[in-house]
Amino acid sequence: MVIGLLAILKAGGAYVPLDPFYPKERLAFMLEDTQVCVLLTQQRLVEQLPEHKARVVCLDEDWKDIAHPSQENLSSGVTIDNLAYVIYTSGSTGKPKGICLAQGSLINLLQWHFSHLCKGARTLQFASLSFDASFHEIFATWGTGGTLFILSENLRMDAVGLGRFVSDRAIEKVILPVVVLQLLAESVGEQGIAPLHIGLLNTLWEIITTGEQLQITQPIIKLFKSLKHCSLHNHYGPSETHVVTALSLGKNSDEWSFYPPIGRPITNTQIYIVDRQFNIVPLGVTGELYIGGVSLAQGYLNRPDLTAEKFIPNPFSEKPGARLYKTGDLARYLPNGNIEYLGRIDHQVKIRGFRIELGEIEAALSQHPAVREVVVLDQKDEAGKKRLVAYVVSDQEPTSISGKLRYFLHEKLPSYIVPSAFVFLEALPLTSNGKVDRRALPVPDLARPELERTFVAPRTAAEEIVAEIWKQVLGIEKVGIYDNFFELGGHSLMTTRVISQVRQVFQIELPIRSLFKSPTLEGLVDAIVQIWGTHEVVEEIARTWKELEQIPADDIKTMLLREI
């Protein structure tokens, strides 16, 4: 992957990452939209690609052809205005939009990064190529003489596996989505108390968070108290600009605010916070955040209308052709000069670090013949976690269509965009002027989503324990043995919590992919049995665990003291 990436840029080309986990329909659109002439891949992935007109080069099998051209050093002739990559993000019209970043924008980011480093680091390459953070990880590491360690797909959402990977490779620097940092922090504790021992992470000296608003929770505070030589940095920047502001948090984690600021602009970048009349707002007043300077993308591929809407002339600059990017983010300046992020002003949301246009999901759902009307919102569950909820008006019964709608969306959209809950209504609520009243949409009943299969209660102690774990993680009241974890609203980050708790109860090394292979409650219990060998052993463990749960905490402490 990284050899191919470097080769594209060395040859003067621009790269377009194609995630093999994306639906074929989405990949087909991206190939058609970009009109790529060469497609670098591996032989095992060729059959997964949709029809296209590009020349295919398999980096694992075509080395004879690759080695045939001249070995002389290339001079590509590119300038800072040449395109470096096109990365696709969610689009409000129902189609993803390609963001075009030029060489100069990315060189500015790297030069700013280099000015803050004293040496190359052993760095984790966490992000998929489909996300712009991957460029930062790869080229900031190489540009400072560091070593890049590429994480396998199955460890990306496995906090325990991730921690052990960091330990085994003595990794010093990581760039993580906020939610992954939280999962990592929750998995860490003293030996024997949590799945991941704090000593495994003692090689880390820099953690950068990105993707969404950073929240400083108690597990994060505890983590950084233990990692005495590790610093925390909060980066902000939409894909249209990459990183544009940064904040380095102080050494004392007890003094960190729950929502830290996003910091100050990086080199050659300007931030403007304006009101509706486009006046710069005073200190402490909320306004919309606009970005200027060399960090801006060239625009959206083949979308001049959207480019003109989002990238506007800069009225604050005397430089000809200067532009501003309209972020849609609300912010304000603090007295110390830092910028505080305050949320969105439109229907774009961020969930688990992914930028999502709700209109894209609505457009996809409206293509299903059984859907008359649809609205998608991000709603918070009882634990305060955001999840996507689709409100659907349909002539069909909810139990007969909910599963079909999920399958339909999985064929069209990446899995992180598929709603975790569906609410079926006779009609959408309207305001007095005839628009959909989003505030009047009911909060979904998460007792148990409408599923096609009949509810069957857990029958054994092991099934009861796993069901309780699912209820806690999913925030629902009923789980049946034939229920599918992902149809109940589960997602990849929730699988980490489930597997972590199952490992703790049953004292096994259960791979996180087990839940993807066996997504029903019955299937997961069978996976546990396969590791232990017999149902009897698993049942004995489950019964013992249930008995221990009935003992008051004070009694356990007393028994432990007696043993000592």
Disulfide bonds with the S-S distance in Angstrom:
none
